[in-house]
Amino acid sequence: MAKAPPLKISKSPLAQLRPDGGVHGSSNYRHDIDDVTAAMIERLRSVGMTKDQVAKIVRINPQTLDRYYSEEWQEGTASLVAKIAGNLATIAQDPNNKQAVAAGKFMLSRLAPEVFSERHQFQMLDANGNPMTPGAGYTLDPYQMTDEQRELLRSTLTDVMKEAVEDVRDHQQSKLPVADFVQIEDRGDDAEFEEAE
């Protein structure tokens, strides 16, 4: 007669507070929802752990987590997002932080995109006033465009090129190593001159 596999007891004191005492048996294990597991899932997600990591720590499979603890997962994710946003806001408001400008630009572009977005979308209209979809058989013929449309096209292309150049410049600047320089006074020639006298 085959023996049942031995029960696995969790070493986690928090898991041992669950109704099952932190004991997991065979693959026929039926999950009972409990507050301790829910709290663990929410807390672990709020510090940035992935679903697989959380499931492994609380000793359930990811499908069980999705099925029974999706609300706690979402609350943990919301907490994580709030912490990151708070940290980003702190950096953006610190005039002494080297990343303050980049963080500020990012936050403003998300919080008030109509004013601070670096990318603007323009919709071209055909002669009948219908939107033109790029790549849908339309050809932009400047001779058939009004003066306003030509000016809009020119300014749009200029803006796109400026943004591309700025993106390349920012990328190149981010690759430069940061170094502190110390000026060293060279007194080698003076010492030889004094000895000669």
N, C-alpha and C positions, 0 to 999 in steps of 0.2 A: 504494500500500500504506500502510495507516494505521500510524502510529507508536504504540508503547506510551507511556502517560503517564510522565513522568519520576518516578523514585523520590523519595520524601520522606524526608529524613534528619532525625532529631530533633536539636534543638539541645541537648537535655539530656545532660550528661555521664553521668548515671546511666542514661538510656535507651540510650546508646551502649554500655553494658556488657552489654546483652542479647545473646543468641546471634545475633539478626538484625542487630546493630550499630546498632539504632535506626532501621532502614530499613523503611519501609512502602511497598508497591507498590500494585498495583491492588486492585479490590474482591474479587478472587479470593484475597486474602491468607488463608493458613491460619495460625492462631495456634499457636505452640509455647509451652507453659508454661515459665516460667523463674523462678528465684529472685529476680532483681532486680525484675521486675514485681510479684511477690508481696510483696516487702518494701516496695515503693513504695505499693502499694494499702493494706497494713496501716498504714503510717506516715501516709499522707494521711487515712485514715479516722479514725485516732486523734487527729487535730487538728481533727476536726469537719466535714470536707468531705463534700458529698453524693455520691451515686453518679455523677451526671452530671458533676460537676466532676472526680472521680477518673478516670473513664473518659476524659475529654478530656485530662487531663494525661499519663496513661500511654499515650494514643493507641490505645485499644481501645474497642469499643462496650459499652454497659452489659450487653447480653445475654452477651457474652464474659466480662465480669467475673462475672456471676451463675453462668455455666456452669463456669468454671475456677477462680475465686478466691473462692468463697463462704466458705471457711474463714478466709482472710486477712481478708475483710470483717468477719466475726463477731469475730475477734480484735481488729481495730482498733476495732470498736464497743465491745467489752468494755473495752478500754483507755481509750476516751473516757469511758465511764460511770464507770469507776474514778476518773479524774482529776476529773470533775465532783463525784462523791460525796465525794472527799477534800477538795476545795475547800469544799464545803458544810459538811462536818464541821469544817473549820478555822474557818469563819465562825461556826458554831453554838457553838463552844467559846471564842470570843474575847469576853470580857465588855465590851470597849471598842468592839466593832463594833455599829453601829445595827441591823443586820439579824440579830444573833445570836438573838434570841427567835424571829423568823419562821423562820429556818433550823432552829433546834432543834425547834420545833413540827412542822415539815414532816418532819424526819428521824425523830423519835420516832413520829409517826403512821404512818410506813411501816415502821419497824423493830419496833415493838411496838404494832400497831393495837388489840389487845384491851385495852390499858391506856390508850393515849394518843390513840386516834382521836377526832376531834371529832364524827364522825357515827356514830350507832349505828343499827343496823337492828333493827326489832322485827317479829315475825311474829304477826299476829292469827289466832286459831283460831276456828272456828265451834263450834256447840253439840256437835258430834260429835268435836271435837278435830282436825279437818282444817284445813290452812292455807287462809286466805282470800286470794285473789288480787284486788288492787284492780282495779276496772273489770270484774269478771267477773260482774256481776249481784248482788253483795253490797251490802247497805245496813247501815250500822252503826246499830243501834237501841239507844240507851243503856238503854232499859227491859228489853231482853233480855240485857244484859251483867251479869256479876257485879261486885261492888264492886271486886275486884282489877283486872278488865279496864277498868272506868271510870277507876280511878286511873292505870293504865298509859297509857291513852289521853290523859288530862289531862296527865300528866308528859311524855309524848312530844311533844304539841303545844306545851307550854311550852318544852321544850328546842329544838324546831325554830324557834320564834319567837325565842328568845334567840340562837341561832346566826345567824339571818337578820339580826337587829339588829346583832350583832357584826361580821358580814361587811360590812354597809353602813358601819358606823363605821370598820372597818379600811380599807375602800376610800376613804372620805372622807379619812382621815388620810394615806393614801399619796399623795393628790393635793395636800396642802398643801406649798407650797414651803419649803425649809429656808433660813433666813436667820440671819445673825449680827447682833446689835444692839449698838450702841456708844452709851453714854450721853454726851451732849454737854452741857456746862455752859453755860448761857445767862448771859452776863455783860453783855448789852447795856444793861439798865437801870442797873446799877452804874456803868458808864463815864459815862453821861449825868449821873448824880447827882454823881459826883466832879468833873466839869467845872463843874457849877453852883456848887459850893462855892468 
